[in-house]
Amino acid sequence: MIKIINATVVSDTAVHLCFSDGSAGDYDLSALIARDTVMTRPLRDPEFVARCFLELGALCWPNGLELSAASLQRKLAEQGALVHSNAA
């Protein structure tokens, strides 16, 4: 099971994610923010974005929003934004 092992906010709308298989990428939250739902609306605030944390390998925020490692890794791969480390 893939997990996120590190998450670093790199801009107001992007988080750099490192996965347990050595892959990594910058996930852009813009599409998620554009959904404008009760759960995603707080992400419009960069201070809220910066409050992200990891729980059981998922990317989370204090309002209960949780994004699974597998779905984030898949989206990064589909966008061509997933980089695999040569160090294994």
C-alpha positions as CSV (number, residue, x, y, z in Angstrom):
1,M,0.0,0.0,0.0
2,I,1.5,3.3,-1.1
3,K,1.7,6.1,1.5
4,I,2.7,9.7,1.5
5,I,5.8,10.0,3.7
6,N,6.4,13.8,3.4
7,A,4.3,16.7,2.3
8,T,5.8,20.2,1.9
9,V,3.7,23.2,0.9
10,V,5.6,24.8,-2.1
11,S,3.0,27.6,-3.0
12,D,-0.4,28.9,-2.1
13,T,-2.0,26.1,-4.2
14,A,0.6,23.3,-4.4
15,V,2.1,20.6,-2.1
16,H,5.2,18.6,-2.9
17,L,4.5,15.0,-2.0
18,C,7.0,12.2,-1.4
19,F,5.6,8.7,-1.6
20,S,6.8,5.5,0.1
21,D,7.9,3.9,-3.2
22,G,10.4,6.8,-3.8
23,S,8.3,8.7,-6.3
24,A,7.5,12.4,-5.8
25,G,5.7,15.3,-7.4
26,D,4.1,18.7,-6.9
27,Y,0.3,18.3,-6.6
28,D,-1.6,21.4,-7.7
29,L,-4.7,22.0,-5.6
30,S,-6.3,24.4,-8.1
31,A,-8.7,21.8,-9.6
32,L,-9.8,20.8,-6.1
33,I,-10.3,24.4,-5.0
34,A,-12.3,25.1,-8.2
35,R,-14.9,22.4,-7.0
36,D,-15.9,25.0,-4.4
37,T,-17.5,22.5,-2.0
38,V,-17.9,22.9,1.8
39,M,-14.8,20.7,2.2
40,T,-12.6,22.3,-0.5
41,R,-13.5,26.0,0.0
42,P,-11.1,26.5,2.9
43,L,-8.2,25.6,0.6
44,R,-8.7,29.1,-1.0
45,D,-6.8,30.4,2.1
46,P,-3.1,29.8,1.8
47,E,-2.8,29.7,5.6
48,F,-5.3,26.8,5.6
49,V,-3.4,25.0,2.8
50,A,-0.2,25.3,5.0
51,R,-2.0,23.5,7.8
52,C,-1.9,20.2,5.9
53,F,-0.6,17.1,7.7
54,L,-0.2,13.4,7.2
55,E,-2.4,10.8,8.8
56,L,-1.9,7.1,8.0
57,G,-0.1,8.0,4.8
58,A,-2.9,10.3,3.5
59,L,-2.8,14.1,3.0
60,C,-5.2,15.8,5.4
61,W,-6.5,19.1,6.7
62,P,-8.1,20.1,10.0
63,N,-11.6,20.3,8.5
64,G,-11.6,16.5,7.8
65,L,-10.6,16.7,4.1
66,E,-8.4,13.7,3.3
67,L,-6.8,12.8,0.0
68,S,-5.5,9.2,-0.4
69,A,-1.9,8.6,-1.4
70,A,-3.0,6.2,-4.2
71,S,-5.3,8.8,-5.8
72,L,-2.8,11.6,-5.6
73,Q,0.0,9.5,-7.0
74,R,-2.3,8.3,-9.9
75,K,-3.3,12.0,-10.7
76,L,0.4,13.0,-10.7
77,A,1.3,10.2,-13.0
78,E,-1.6,11.0,-15.4
79,Q,-0.4,14.6,-15.5
80,G,3.2,13.5,-16.2
81,A,4.2,15.2,-12.9
82,L,5.4,12.1,-11.0
83,V,9.1,11.6,-10.7
84,H,10.7,8.3,-9.7
85,S,13.9,8.3,-7.7
86,N,16.8,6.3,-9.0
87,A,17.8,5.6,-5.4
88,A,16.0,2.5,-4.2
